[in-house]
């Protein structure tokens, strides 16, 4: 997936725009409207992303795209509809970590194959990508490399509070956002750290702005990403917090939703200020 074709690249925590075995007919594709099944409810993160991206894809392809919400069973119902559809490239889905991987572990029986996820021994995402991370903060005397360490600490100290959202359909999305933060957002953060010239700084701020605009939309009308502080919130915060503590860069004031959420996270993690590296 990392070497996707030039047509359309969407990198949002492992989310995948997949055509079901799109062996198009001899005529130019697409020659008729395309149906995109969202396997989650209206207003879900997957639904919002789909409805944000599809108008641009429709313009690029010159064809109508119909978004069809088919929620249920953690995304299995809608995904199964796509899997069993005619493999002509006219029925697509915006998959998530849950429907394309996690559900293979969570459900005893799912109506489609998930590439034998229970049988092979795969490397961790960090090992697979060769990614290297740097310490972000000192949390209660522990050197924090990424959100996983803070999450493990909170689970150990406060076992009565879960770091995952309540809704089953949100758990996969939560893990996806955590992965997006540690694999995508981190690169924009490090561009800021390495920028040594005004030109490099301007380019880094432009790249960071893409992610900040996405987060600004994500936090609209919300306190946390889901119903409580989750590993997704912790992951995003540890990356943005790095801007303050190491890069010494403040987020532009125009991102009001992000600023409100950052202050909520700061108080929840008992940091005196965003420039503090210890709680």
C-alpha positions in Angstrom: 0.0 0.0 0.0 3.0 2.3 0.6 3.7 2.5 -3.1 0.2 3.4 -4.2 -0.5 4.5 -7.8 -0.5 8.2 -8.7 -4.3 8.3 -9.2 -5.2 9.1 -5.6 -3.2 8.8 -2.3 -5.0 9.1 1.0 -2.7 8.6 4.0 -4.8 8.8 7.1 -3.6 6.2 9.6 -3.7 3.3 7.5 -7.0 4.0 5.9 -7.5 2.4 2.5 -9.5 3.3 -0.5 -10.0 0.0 -2.1 -11.7 -1.1 -5.3 -13.0 -4.6 -5.1 -10.8 -6.3 -7.7 -11.4 -3.6 -10.2 -10.9 -5.3 -13.5 -12.7 -2.6 -15.6 -14.2 -3.4 -18.9 -12.6 -2.4 -22.2 -14.4 1.0 -22.3 -12.9 4.0 -20.4 -13.3 3.8 -16.7 -15.6 5.1 -15.2 -18.4 5.1 -17.7 -21.2 5.2 -15.1 -21.8 6.4 -11.5 -19.6 4.8 -8.7 -21.0 3.6 -5.4 -18.9 4.1 -2.3 -20.1 2.0 0.7 -19.2 3.4 4.1 -19.4 0.5 6.6 -20.1 2.9 9.5 -22.9 5.3 10.5 -23.5 8.8 9.3 -21.3 11.3 11.2 -18.6 8.7 11.9 -15.0 9.6 11.2 -14.9 7.2 8.2 -18.1 8.9 6.9 -16.8 12.4 7.3 -13.5 11.5 5.6 -15.4 9.8 2.7 -17.7 12.8 2.2 -14.7 15.1 2.3 -12.7 13.2 -0.3 -15.3 11.9 -2.7 -16.3 15.3 -4.3 -12.7 15.8 -5.3 -12.4 12.3 -6.6 -15.7 12.8 -8.5 -14.3 15.9 -10.1 -11.0 14.1 -11.0 -12.9 11.2 -12.6 -15.6 13.2 -14.2 -18.3 10.8 -12.8 -21.0 10.9 -10.1 -20.0 9.2 -6.8 -22.8 8.0 -4.5 -21.9 7.5 -0.8 -24.0 4.7 0.8 -23.8 4.2 4.6 -24.2 0.5 5.6 -23.2 0.3 9.3 -23.3 -2.7 11.6 -21.2 -5.4 13.2 -18.1 -3.2 13.5 -18.1 -2.5 9.8 -18.4 -6.1 8.7 -21.8 -5.7 7.1 -20.9 -2.9 4.7 -17.5 -4.4 3.9 -19.1 -7.8 3.1 -21.4 -6.0 0.6 -18.4 -4.7 -1.2 -16.5 -8.0 -1.1 -19.6 -9.8 -2.6 -20.3 -7.1 -5.2 -19.5 -7.4 -8.9 -15.7 -6.9 -9.2 -16.0 -4.2 -11.9 -14.6 -1.2 -10.0 -17.9 0.5 -9.5 -18.4 -0.5 -5.9 -15.8 0.9 -3.5 -15.3 1.2 0.2 -13.2 3.3 2.5 -11.8 0.7 4.7 -10.4 1.1 8.2 -8.0 -0.8 10.4 -11.0 -2.5 12.0 -12.6 -3.9 8.8 -9.3 -4.7 7.1 -7.4 -6.2 10.0 -8.6 -5.8 13.6 -12.0 -7.5 13.1 -10.2 -10.7 12.2 -9.1 -10.9 15.8 -12.2 -9.4 17.5 -14.9 -11.6 15.8 -15.0 -15.4 15.8 -16.7 -15.4 12.4 -16.7 -12.6 9.9 -18.3 -13.1 6.4 -15.2 -12.3 4.4 -11.5 -13.2 4.5 -9.0 -10.8 6.1 -5.9 -12.3 4.6 -5.4 -15.0 7.3 -4.6 -12.4 9.9 -4.5 -15.0 12.6 -2.1 -17.3 10.9 1.0 -15.4 9.8 3.6 -13.8 12.1 3.9 -10.2 11.0 6.4 -7.6 12.2 5.2 -4.7 14.3 4.4 -1.5 12.3 7.4 0.2 13.8 9.7 -2.6 12.9 8.2 -3.0 9.4 8.5 0.7 8.6 12.0 1.1 10.0 10.7 4.2 11.8 12.8 5.9 14.5 11.3 8.0 17.2 12.7 10.6 19.6 11.7 11.2 23.2 8.8 13.6 23.5 8.4 14.2 27.3 9.1 13.1 30.8 5.9 11.7 32.3 6.1 10.9 36.0 9.8 10.1 35.7 9.5 8.0 32.6 11.0 8.9 29.3 8.2 9.0 26.8 8.9 7.9 23.2 5.4 7.9 21.9 1.8 7.6 23.1 2.1 3.9 23.8 4.1 4.5 26.9 1.7 7.1 28.3 -1.2 4.8 27.6 0.5 1.9 29.3 1.2 4.1 32.3 -2.4 5.3 32.5 -3.8 1.8 32.2 -1.5 0.6 35.0 -2.2 3.5 37.4 -5.9 4.0 36.5 -7.2 0.5 35.5 -10.8 1.7 36.1 -10.5 4.1 33.1 -10.1 2.6 29.6 -8.0 4.4 27.0 -10.3 3.1 24.3 -13.7 4.5 23.2 -16.9 2.9 24.3 -18.4 2.1 20.9 -17.1 -1.1 19.3 -17.1 0.5 15.8 -14.8 3.3 17.2 -12.0 1.1 18.5 -10.4 0.3 15.2 -10.6 4.0 14.2 -9.0 4.9 17.5 -6.0 2.6 16.8 -5.9 4.0 13.2 -5.6 7.6 14.5 -2.9 6.6 17.0 -1.0 5.0 14.1 -1.5 8.0 11.9 -0.1 10.3 14.6 3.0 8.1 15.1 3.6 7.5 11.4 2.3 10.6 9.5 2.0 13.5 11.9 5.4 12.8 13.3 7.1 13.5 9.9 5.5 17.0 9.8 6.7 17.7 13.3 10.2 16.6 12.5 10.3 18.8 9.4 9.7 21.7 11.7 12.5 20.6 14.0 15.0 20.2 11.1 14.1 23.5 9.4 17.2 25.7 9.6 16.5 28.3 7.0 13.5 30.6 6.5 12.6 28.8 3.3 12.8 25.4 5.0 10.7 26.7 7.9 8.0 28.0 5.5 7.9 24.7 3.7 7.6 22.8 7.0 4.8 25.1 8.3 2.9 24.5 5.0 3.3 20.7 5.4 2.2 20.9 9.1 -0.7 23.1 8.2 -2.3 20.2 6.2 -2.4 18.0 9.3 -3.5 20.9 11.5 -6.5 21.7 9.2 -7.5 18.1 9.4 -7.3 18.2 13.2 -9.2 21.4 13.3 -12.1 19.8 11.5 -11.8 16.6 13.7 -12.2 18.6 16.9 -15.2 20.7 15.8 -17.8 20.4 18.5 -15.9 17.8 20.5 -14.0 17.7 23.8 -12.0 14.6 22.9 -11.9 12.7 19.7 -14.3 10.1 21.0 -16.4 9.9 24.2 -13.4 10.2 26.5 -9.6 10.7 26.4 -8.3 7.8 24.4 -5.0 6.6 23.0 -5.8 8.6 19.9 -5.9 11.8 21.9 -2.7 10.9 23.7 -0.9 10.1 20.4 -1.8 13.4 18.8 -1.0 15.4 21.9 2.5 13.9 22.3 3.4 14.9 18.8 2.0 18.4 19.0 3.5 18.8 22.5 6.9 18.2 21.0 6.5 21.4 19.0 6.3 23.4 22.3 8.9 21.6 24.3 11.6 21.0 21.7 10.9 23.0 18.6 9.7 26.0 20.6 6.9 26.6 18.2 3.4 27.7 19.1 0.5 26.6 17.0 -1.1 29.5 15.0 -4.0 31.1 16.8 -6.4 30.4 13.9 -6.7 26.7 15.0 -9.1 27.5 17.8 -10.5 23.9 18.1 -7.0 22.5 18.3 -6.0 25.0 20.9 -9.0 24.3 23.1 -8.3 20.6 22.9 -4.6 21.0 23.6 -5.5 22.9 26.8 -8.0 20.2 27.8 -5.3 17.6 27.3 -2.7 19.7 29.2 -5.0 19.9 32.2 -6.0 16.2 32.0 -2.4 15.2 32.0 -1.7 17.7 34.8 0.9 19.7 33.0 1.3 23.3 34.2 1.9 24.6 30.7 2.4 23.2 27.2 6.1 24.0 27.6 6.5 21.7 30.6 8.2 18.3 29.9 7.2 16.7 33.2 3.9 16.1 35.0 
